[in-house]
Amino acid sequence: MASGQTLGFIGCGNMGGAVLNGLLNSAFSTSTESTSTNLISRFIACTKTANSASRLKTTIAPEHQELIKIVSDQNVQTMKEADIIILGCKPFMAEAVLSEEGVRDALAGKLVISMLAGQSCQTLTGLINPDPSAADPPYLMKAIPNMGARFGQSMTIIETPAPSIPQSMVAVTEWIFKHVGAVKYLGSEQIGLATVLVGATLATLTLPIEGLLDGCVAEGFKRADAMEMVLQGLRGLSAVLESGQHPAVVRESISSPRGCTIQTLLSLEKAGTRSDFAEAIVRGNTHLKEKM
């Protein structure tokens, strides 16, 4: 696809806003590449309500305000004006949004990127274009990021594109999400579980972190001091695991005879913490399967 495209967001709440801000900060920062080389040069963000539009505007840096138009309750008009559309609304809203009058014509021949958990590209294509024999259908791709996108640290899962998707559209999808973090391609049969994992990596792991902080406060630390040390510890853990070490090897290497670390591990193992996290992933995946 040519440079200078317009990217439209249908739904730009927490996740859409994270991707939008991450992309603006990465691709349009004065310290990065020239904007003349960007595949995207303009943005339209359509929110459900005027209040949501106002909140979104407050998150956009002043130097990026001229690049984006923020509107509310103008889904079809946004689809008409944009060259590429990201679906960022709540998954349960997809049918209502894509069944609006004029959606089929507005999306004809365009790239539509779905960030909707539990909604397959086939299902969404059917909502947009109930007549499979109609000419000039939209091209659907699926990309599931997480909230780390705002800081350029998302793990985005991109569903392996259908052979009918032009390579230029695959390239621009990858360009968007590589600007907000790492990307990984997976087949459609793995997308559901990956969706649970990329979300759980951020959400579920906040629980043990809070537990560590609570314990430190109980033992006399200020919460801010404990948080500083925990965050640096997480960065260190990430580096160690990325070097190829297995989590069990990491635990063993840190645990000294009669040491304090082995006492913390024994406490957690007695509580069955590891199996609880495994069960959480299984339950999340089961729930998503039931919705599909």
N, C-alpha and C positions, 0 to 999 in steps of 0.2 A: 504494500500500500504506500501511497505517496506520503511525503512529510507534510506537516501542517494540517493534520486531520483534527476534527472536533470530536471530543470524547464526552458522551452524555451519561450521567448517572441517573437511573430511575430508582429512587430511594438512596438517600445519602445520610444515613444515621451514623451509628457508631462505626460499623465496618466500612461502609462507603466513605465516610469522612476520614477514616484512618488511611485508606488507599489513596484518596484524593490528596490529602496533606502530605503523605509520604512521597507521592509522585511529584508534587509541586516542589517540595524541599530538595528532592534528589535531582530532578531533570531541569529545574528552573532556578537553581541556586546560582548566584554570581560566581561561585568558586568552581562550578562544574562546567560541562561542555556548553558550547554555544547553543542557544535555543533554536538556531537555524537548522541544526541537525536533528532536532526532535521530531519523532513521528507524530506527536500530538502537540498542537500549539494553542488550543482553546478548549475550554471546559464549560459544560452546562450541568448543573446539579439541580435535580428536581426532587424536592422533599414533599411529604404528604401534607404538611400544614405550614402556615406562615410562621408560626412560632419555631418550628424546626428549621426553617430557612434562616431565620434571624440568629438562632443558636449556631448554625453552621458558619454563617458569615463571620462571627466573632472568632472562629478558630483559624481563619485564613490570614496569613501574614500580609501586612500592607503592600509589600512589593509584588504580591501575587493576585491582588484584588482585580486588576485589569484583565487578567487571563480567564476569569471565570464569571459566568452569569448564574446566579442562584434564583430559582423560582420555586413556587409551590403549586401542587395540583395541576400540573401542565405536562402530564406524561406524554401524550401523543405529540404535542408541539415540540417537546424535547427530542423525541425520536425522529421527527422530521428534520430538525436542524442539525442533529449529530450525524457524523459518519460512522461512528462506533458507539455502541451502547453497552453499558454495564448494568446488569440487573442486580441492584443491591437492596431491594425491598425485603420485607419479611417473607419467608417461603409461603406462608398461608395466603398471602396477598397476590401471589402470582396469577392465579386464574382471573381475578377481578381486573388486575392491571392489564394483562395481555388480551383480555376480551373486550377492551374498550373499542368503540367504533373508530376506525382509522388506523389502528395499530398495524394491521396487515400491510397496508400500502406504505406506511411510514418506515417499516423495517425491511421492505423488499430489497433483497440483494445485499443487505448490510451485515456486518459482523456484530453479533450479540453475544456478550460474555456473561454467563450466569455465575453469580456468587451464592446461589441459593442452595442451601443444604437440603438433601433429600428430594430434589427435583431433577429428573434426568433431562438431558438435552432433547431426547425424543418426545417426552411429555410436553416440554415447553414449546417445541416446534409445532406440535399439534394444537396447542392453545393459540399460537400466533397465526397459524395457517392450517385451518381444519381440512382444507382440500389439498391433499398431497400432490395432486396433478397440476396445481396452479403454477404458473411460470414465476421465475425470479424469487425463489424462496429465500428467507434469511439464513445466515450461516451461524450455527450455534456452537459455542465452545464453553467449557466449564472450568472455572478457576476458583479454588477455595483458599483464601489467605487467612491470616489471623491478625489480631490487633497490633502485633509487632510492626505491621506495615507503616504505621505512623512514624516510626523511628528507623525505617529502612531495615528492619530485622524480622520480616514476616517469613514464614515457611509456607509457600503457596503451592498447592497441589493442582496441576493442570491435567485434566483428562486427556488421554491420547486422542488427538483429533481424528475425526472421520476422514477417509480418503478424499471426500468431496470438498473439504475445506481448502481453499487456496493457500499456498504456502505463505503468501504475503500476509494473510490474516493470522496465521499461526505465529509469524514473526512479530507482528505488532502486539499480539497478546503476551508473548514472552517478554517483549520490550517493556510493556507496562509493569509487569509483576517482578521483573528483575530489578526495576528501579526501587522497589519497596522491600527487597530481600532476596532470598533464594527461591528457586522453583524446582519442582520435581514432577516428571510426567508419570502417570499411572493409568492402567486400564480401568474401564468403567466398573469392573467387578471389585476393584479395590478402593474406589473413590469414597464410598460410605465410611469404611473404617478409617481411612485417612482423614476424612472430615472430622470425625470424633477426635482423632489424635492431635491434629493441629490446633483444635480448640482447647482440648484438655491440657495440652502442654502449657498453655498460659493460665487457664482457669483453675484446673484441678491442683496444680502445683502451688498455687497460692495458699492452700490449706496447710501443708507441712511448713511452709515458710512462716505463716502466722504462728504456728505452734512453736517454732524455734524462737521467734521474737517474744512470745508470751513467757517462755521458760527463762529467757535472759532477763526480762523485766522482773520476774518473780525472784530472780537471784541477784538483782541489784543494778542491772544495766539500764541506761536510758534507751528507749526504743529506737531513737534515731541512730545511736551508736551501734546498736545491734544490727540494724538494717544495713548500715554501711559495710559491716564485716560480712554479713550474709551475702550481700550482692557481689562483693569481690570474691567471696568463696564460690559463688555460682559461676562467675567468669572463669575462675581457675578450674572448676570441675568440667566446664564445657571444653576448655583447652585440653585437659587430660583425656577426656573421652574422645575428642576429635583426633587425638594422636593414635587412637586405635585400641586403647586399653578397655577391657571388659569391666562393667560396673563392679562385678564381684572381686576382680583383681584390685581395683581401686580401694574397696573396703578393706581387703586383706592387708594391703600395703600400709594402710594408715593405722590399723589396729595393733597396738603393742601389747605384750603380755602384762596383765594387771593394769592396763591403761584405762583412761576415761572414755576413749572412743568405743572400745568394745562394750562398755557398760551402756552407752547410748544405743548401740546396735542391738544388744540383747533385749533391751526394753521394747524396742520397736518390733523385733521379731516375735516376742511374746505376745504382743498385741495383734499380730497377724496383719501388720500394715501393708506388706507387699501384696498379699492376696486381695486386700481391699482395693488397691489401685488397679489390679488386674480385673477385678469384678466391675469396677467403675467403667473401664473401657468396654467390657463386654455388654454391660447394660446400656451404655450410650449407643453402641452399634446396633443392638437389638431394637432399641427405640427407633432409630433412624430407618432400619429395614422395614419396620411396621408402617412407617409413614410413606414409604416409596410405593 
